Amino acid sequence: MIRVRWRRARASQPTAHERQPLVLTVTDPVTRETASELVARVDRLASTDRVVIDLTAIPDFDTEGAAALVGLQESYGPQRVTIVGLRQATARLVGIDELTVVGTPGQRADQGWVVRRLRAIAVVQAIGERRSTTDDLEPALDEALATGSGIVVVDLRGSELTRPGMDAIAFASSTAAVNGQELLVVNVDAQAGERLRHAGLSATTFVAPEPLLDS
């Protein structure tokens, strides 16, 4: 189900920049089918209004649905279409079942990478709030792929994509394709996203920009 919260009318006609955005609240799983409906609705609205897509309450998502939203946001730009709530939804869906914490020898306990899983999704996230490096990402990716989850999400928020990290993602992309899994790399800044798009990733790997998981 998609609910729309309309802005209140003002006495004078505001400019496009001044108008409050339309908020589309999604409560169904984000799949290829539901994303198609959402894209069609946003296409009708975004030409004249700013649109915020709120995914906080979604019960599930797959990479095809997420990829459709990524393409939608990229086509209009984050100033016109903003996607919020996927971080909270992902935490709610996968945060209750911690599988393992992977780190390098001598690393602080509050740094490194954690793998979490619920149902058919495994999520690889950095530990702690400080900026992380992806030099030690490979063991966590291997652990996530080994769960057999249909979808593996790699959250790079606050992390520097180094050469070892990019090589690990490229190898994981190939492994996921062979295993029939899908890899979704999220919270990727523009520079890192450009590097990943030229890294020869498989067709079952999707790269999502930073605004997708913003709160």
MARSEMAR-602403 format. One record per residue (C-alpha): residue in one letter; z, x, y. Coordinates in nm, 2 decimals. Example, Ala and Ser with C-alpha at 12.3 -4.5 7.8 and 13.67 -1.06 7.14 Angstrom:
<tidren code="a" up="0.78" east="1.23" north="-0.45"/>
<tidren code="s" up="0.71" east="1.37" north="-0.11"/>
This chain:
<tidren code="m" up="0.00" east="0.00" north="0.00"/>
<tidren code="i" up="-0.08" east="0.12" north="0.35"/>
<tidren code="r" up="0.11" east="-0.02" north="0.64"/>
<tidren code="v" up="0.01" east="0.03" north="1.00"/>
<tidren code="r" up="0.26" east="0.06" north="1.29"/>
<tidren code="w" up="0.08" east="-0.04" north="1.60"/>
<tidren code="r" up="0.17" east="0.10" north="1.94"/>
<tidren code="r" up="0.31" east="-0.14" north="2.20"/>
<tidren code="a" up="0.08" east="-0.25" north="2.48"/>
<tidren code="r" up="0.15" east="-0.10" north="2.82"/>
<tidren code="a" up="0.10" east="-0.26" north="3.16"/>
<tidren code="s" up="-0.17" east="-0.02" north="3.26"/>
<tidren code="q" up="-0.45" east="0.12" north="3.03"/>
<tidren code="p" up="-0.34" east="0.47" north="2.92"/>
<tidren code="t" up="-0.59" east="0.75" north="2.85"/>
<tidren code="a" up="-0.66" east="0.85" north="2.49"/>
<tidren code="h" up="-0.42" east="1.15" north="2.53"/>
<tidren code="e" up="-0.14" east="0.93" north="2.67"/>
<tidren code="r" up="-0.17" east="0.65" north="2.40"/>
<tidren code="q" up="0.09" east="0.66" north="2.13"/>
<tidren code="p" up="-0.07" east="0.73" north="1.79"/>
<tidren code="l" up="-0.12" east="0.47" north="1.52"/>
<tidren code="v" up="0.11" east="0.55" north="1.22"/>
<tidren code="l" up="-0.03" east="0.47" north="0.88"/>
<tidren code="t" up="0.26" east="0.46" north="0.63"/>
<tidren code="v" up="0.14" east="0.51" north="0.27"/>
<tidren code="t" up="0.36" east="0.39" north="-0.02"/>
<tidren code="d" up="0.11" east="0.41" north="-0.31"/>
<tidren code="p" up="0.03" east="0.73" north="-0.51"/>
<tidren code="v" up="-0.22" east="0.95" north="-0.33"/>
<tidren code="t" up="-0.51" east="0.96" north="-0.57"/>
<tidren code="r" up="-0.89" east="0.97" north="-0.53"/>
<tidren code="e" up="-0.90" east="0.60" north="-0.51"/>
<tidren code="t" up="-0.62" east="0.54" north="-0.26"/>
<tidren code="a" up="-0.74" east="0.84" north="-0.06"/>
<tidren code="s" up="-1.08" east="0.69" north="-0.03"/>
<tidren code="e" up="-0.94" east="0.37" north="0.11"/>
<tidren code="l" up="-0.72" east="0.57" north="0.35"/>
<tidren code="v" up="-1.01" east="0.79" north="0.47"/>
<tidren code="a" up="-1.22" east="0.48" north="0.54"/>
<tidren code="r" up="-0.94" east="0.32" north="0.74"/>
<tidren code="v" up="-0.88" east="0.64" north="0.94"/>
<tidren code="d" up="-1.26" east="0.67" north="1.01"/>
<tidren code="r" up="-1.25" east="0.33" north="1.17"/>
<tidren code="l" up="-0.94" east="0.42" north="1.39"/>
<tidren code="a" up="-0.97" east="0.79" north="1.47"/>
<tidren code="s" up="-1.27" east="0.75" north="1.69"/>
<tidren code="t" up="-1.06" east="0.59" north="1.96"/>
<tidren code="d" up="-0.70" east="0.65" north="1.86"/>
<tidren code="r" up="-0.48" east="0.94" north="1.74"/>
<tidren code="v" up="-0.36" east="0.87" north="1.39"/>
<tidren code="v" up="-0.05" east="0.99" north="1.20"/>
<tidren code="i" up="-0.06" east="0.95" north="0.82"/>
<tidren code="d" up="0.30" east="0.93" north="0.69"/>
<tidren code="l" up="0.32" east="1.02" north="0.32"/>
<tidren code="t" up="0.71" east="1.04" north="0.30"/>
<tidren code="a" up="0.74" east="0.74" north="0.07"/>
<tidren code="i" up="0.46" east="0.82" north="-0.18"/>
<tidren code="p" up="0.57" east="0.81" north="-0.54"/>
<tidren code="d" up="0.32" east="1.07" north="-0.66"/>
<tidren code="f" up="-0.01" east="1.25" north="-0.57"/>
<tidren code="d" up="-0.29" east="1.44" north="-0.73"/>
<tidren code="t" up="-0.51" east="1.72" north="-0.60"/>
<tidren code="e" up="-0.81" east="1.50" north="-0.56"/>
<tidren code="g" up="-0.62" east="1.27" north="-0.33"/>
<tidren code="a" up="-0.46" east="1.56" north="-0.14"/>
<tidren code="a" up="-0.80" east="1.74" north="-0.11"/>
<tidren code="a" up="-0.95" east="1.42" north="0.04"/>
<tidren code="l" up="-0.68" east="1.42" north="0.30"/>
<tidren code="v" up="-0.73" east="1.79" north="0.37"/>
<tidren code="g" up="-1.10" east="1.72" north="0.44"/>
<tidren code="l" up="-1.01" east="1.43" north="0.66"/>
<tidren code="q" up="-0.78" east="1.63" north="0.87"/>
<tidren code="e" up="-1.02" east="1.92" north="0.90"/>
<tidren code="s" up="-1.31" east="1.69" north="1.00"/>
<tidren code="y" up="-1.11" east="1.54" north="1.29"/>
<tidren code="g" up="-0.87" east="1.82" north="1.37"/>
<tidren code="p" up="-0.48" east="1.80" north="1.37"/>
<tidren code="q" up="-0.48" east="1.68" north="1.73"/>
<tidren code="r" up="-0.67" east="1.36" north="1.63"/>
<tidren code="v" up="-0.54" east="1.32" north="1.27"/>
<tidren code="t" up="-0.19" east="1.44" north="1.17"/>
<tidren code="i" up="-0.05" east="1.42" north="0.82"/>
<tidren code="v" up="0.33" east="1.42" north="0.78"/>
<tidren code="g" up="0.58" east="1.37" north="0.50"/>
<tidren code="l" up="0.41" east="1.54" north="0.20"/>
<tidren code="r" up="0.68" east="1.82" north="0.22"/>
<tidren code="q" up="0.96" east="1.56" north="0.19"/>
<tidren code="a" up="0.77" east="1.37" north="-0.08"/>
<tidren code="t" up="0.71" east="1.69" north="-0.28"/>
<tidren code="a" up="1.08" east="1.79" north="-0.25"/>
<tidren code="r" up="1.18" east="1.44" north="-0.37"/>
<tidren code="l" up="0.94" east="1.45" north="-0.66"/>
<tidren code="v" up="1.00" east="1.80" north="-0.79"/>
<tidren code="g" up="1.32" east="1.93" north="-0.64"/>
<tidren code="i" up="1.56" east="1.79" north="-0.90"/>
<tidren code="d" up="1.44" east="2.00" north="-1.19"/>
<tidren code="e" up="1.46" east="2.38" north="-1.11"/>
<tidren code="l" up="1.30" east="2.58" north="-1.39"/>
<tidren code="t" up="1.34" east="2.94" north="-1.28"/>
<tidren code="v" up="1.38" east="3.17" north="-0.98"/>
<tidren code="v" up="1.15" east="3.47" north="-0.99"/>
<tidren code="g" up="1.20" east="3.79" north="-0.78"/>
<tidren code="t" up="1.16" east="4.16" north="-0.78"/>
<tidren code="p" up="1.44" east="4.40" north="-0.89"/>
<tidren code="g" up="1.68" east="4.47" north="-0.60"/>
<tidren code="q" up="1.57" east="4.16" north="-0.41"/>
<tidren code="r" up="1.82" east="3.95" north="-0.22"/>
<tidren code="a" up="1.93" east="3.64" north="-0.41"/>
<tidren code="d" up="1.81" east="3.42" north="-0.12"/>
<tidren code="q" up="1.46" east="3.56" north="-0.12"/>
<tidren code="g" up="1.17" east="3.55" north="-0.37"/>
<tidren code="w" up="1.00" east="3.25" north="-0.53"/>
<tidren code="v" up="1.13" east="2.94" north="-0.71"/>
<tidren code="v" up="0.94" east="2.72" north="-0.95"/>
<tidren code="r" up="1.02" east="2.35" north="-0.96"/>
<tidren code="r" up="0.87" east="2.08" north="-1.18"/>
<tidren code="l" up="0.87" east="1.70" north="-1.23"/>
<tidren code="r" up="0.63" east="1.51" north="-1.45"/>
<tidren code="a" up="0.28" east="1.68" north="-1.43"/>
<tidren code="i" up="0.35" east="1.88" north="-1.11"/>
<tidren code="a" up="0.49" east="2.23" north="-1.08"/>
<tidren code="v" up="0.56" east="2.37" north="-0.73"/>
<tidren code="v" up="0.60" east="2.74" north="-0.63"/>
<tidren code="q" up="0.80" east="2.78" north="-0.31"/>
<tidren code="a" up="0.96" east="3.07" north="-0.13"/>
<tidren code="i" up="1.34" east="3.09" north="-0.13"/>
<tidren code="g" up="1.52" east="3.08" north="0.19"/>
<tidren code="e" up="1.41" east="3.04" north="0.55"/>
<tidren code="r" up="1.31" east="3.39" north="0.63"/>
<tidren code="r" up="0.95" east="3.50" north="0.63"/>
<tidren code="s" up="0.85" east="3.61" north="0.28"/>
<tidren code="t" up="0.59" east="3.83" north="0.13"/>
<tidren code="t" up="0.35" east="3.73" north="-0.15"/>
<tidren code="d" up="0.36" east="4.08" north="-0.30"/>
<tidren code="d" up="0.58" east="3.93" north="-0.58"/>
<tidren code="l" up="0.41" east="3.59" north="-0.62"/>
<tidren code="e" up="0.24" east="3.66" north="-0.95"/>
<tidren code="p" up="0.54" east="3.61" north="-1.19"/>
<tidren code="a" up="0.62" east="3.28" north="-1.03"/>
<tidren code="l" up="0.25" east="3.17" north="-1.06"/>
<tidren code="d" up="0.24" east="3.27" north="-1.42"/>
<tidren code="e" up="0.56" east="3.08" north="-1.48"/>
<tidren code="a" up="0.43" east="2.77" north="-1.31"/>
<tidren code="l" up="0.10" east="2.78" north="-1.51"/>
<tidren code="a" up="0.28" east="2.83" north="-1.83"/>
<tidren code="t" up="0.46" east="2.50" north="-1.79"/>
<tidren code="g" up="0.14" east="2.33" north="-1.87"/>
<tidren code="s" up="0.16" east="2.11" north="-1.56"/>
<tidren code="g" up="-0.17" east="1.94" north="-1.47"/>
<tidren code="i" up="-0.11" east="2.03" north="-1.10"/>
<tidren code="v" up="0.04" east="2.36" north="-0.97"/>
<tidren code="v" up="0.12" east="2.36" north="-0.60"/>
<tidren code="v" up="0.17" east="2.69" north="-0.42"/>
<tidren code="d" up="0.35" east="2.65" north="-0.09"/>
<tidren code="l" up="0.29" east="2.95" north="0.14"/>
<tidren code="r" up="0.49" east="2.81" north="0.43"/>
<tidren code="g" up="0.65" east="3.10" north="0.62"/>
<tidren code="s" up="0.50" east="3.36" north="0.39"/>
<tidren code="e" up="0.26" east="3.64" north="0.46"/>
<tidren code="l" up="-0.05" east="3.64" north="0.24"/>
<tidren code="t" up="-0.08" east="4.00" north="0.13"/>
<tidren code="r" up="-0.35" east="4.15" north="-0.09"/>
<tidren code="p" up="-0.14" east="4.14" north="-0.41"/>
<tidren code="g" up="-0.06" east="3.77" north="-0.33"/>
<tidren code="m" up="-0.43" east="3.69" north="-0.28"/>
<tidren code="d" up="-0.52" east="3.86" north="-0.60"/>
<tidren code="a" up="-0.25" east="3.67" north="-0.78"/>
<tidren code="i" up="-0.38" east="3.34" north="-0.64"/>
<tidren code="a" up="-0.74" east="3.42" north="-0.73"/>
<tidren code="f" up="-0.64" east="3.51" north="-1.09"/>
<tidren code="a" up="-0.42" east="3.20" north="-1.11"/>
<tidren code="s" up="-0.72" east="2.99" north="-0.99"/>
<tidren code="s" up="-0.93" east="3.12" north="-1.28"/>
<tidren code="t" up="-0.65" east="3.07" north="-1.53"/>
<tidren code="a" up="-0.59" east="2.71" north="-1.41"/>
<tidren code="a" up="-0.96" east="2.63" north="-1.44"/>
<tidren code="v" up="-0.97" east="2.76" north="-1.80"/>
<tidren code="n" up="-0.65" east="2.57" north="-1.88"/>
<tidren code="g" up="-0.78" east="2.24" north="-1.73"/>
<tidren code="q" up="-0.52" east="2.26" north="-1.45"/>
<tidren code="e" up="-0.56" east="2.22" north="-1.08"/>
<tidren code="l" up="-0.42" east="2.46" north="-0.82"/>
<tidren code="l" up="-0.33" east="2.33" north="-0.47"/>
<tidren code="v" up="-0.24" east="2.60" north="-0.21"/>
<tidren code="v" up="-0.07" east="2.44" north="0.08"/>
<tidren code="n" up="0.07" east="2.54" north="0.42"/>
<tidren code="v" up="-0.20" east="2.80" north="0.47"/>
<tidren code="d" up="-0.26" east="2.93" north="0.82"/>
<tidren code="a" up="-0.61" east="2.96" north="0.95"/>
<tidren code="q" up="-0.66" east="3.33" north="0.88"/>
<tidren code="a" up="-0.52" east="3.31" north="0.53"/>
<tidren code="g" up="-0.72" east="3.00" north="0.46"/>
<tidren code="e" up="-1.04" east="3.18" north="0.56"/>
<tidren code="r" up="-0.96" east="3.47" north="0.33"/>
<tidren code="l" up="-0.88" east="3.24" north="0.04"/>
<tidren code="r" up="-1.21" east="3.05" north="0.09"/>
<tidren code="h" up="-1.40" east="3.37" north="0.05"/>
<tidren code="a" up="-1.19" east="3.49" north="-0.26"/>
<tidren code="g" up="-1.41" east="3.32" north="-0.52"/>
<tidren code="l" up="-1.16" east="3.05" north="-0.61"/>
<tidren code="s" up="-1.25" east="2.81" north="-0.89"/>
<tidren code="a" up="-1.37" east="2.45" north="-0.82"/>
<tidren code="t" up="-1.03" east="2.32" north="-0.93"/>
<tidren code="t" up="-0.84" east="2.50" north="-0.66"/>
<tidren code="f" up="-0.79" east="2.34" north="-0.32"/>
<tidren code="v" up="-0.67" east="2.51" north="0.00"/>
<tidren code="a" up="-0.48" east="2.29" north="0.25"/>
<tidren code="p" up="-0.40" east="2.39" north="0.61"/>
<tidren code="e" up="-0.04" east="2.41" north="0.75"/>
<tidren code="p" up="-0.02" east="2.07" north="0.91"/>
<tidren code="l" up="-0.05" east="1.89" north="0.58"/>
<tidren code="l" up="0.31" east="1.96" north="0.48"/>
<tidren code="d" up="0.46" east="1.96" north="0.83"/>
<tidren code="s" up="0.77" east="1.75" north="0.87"/>
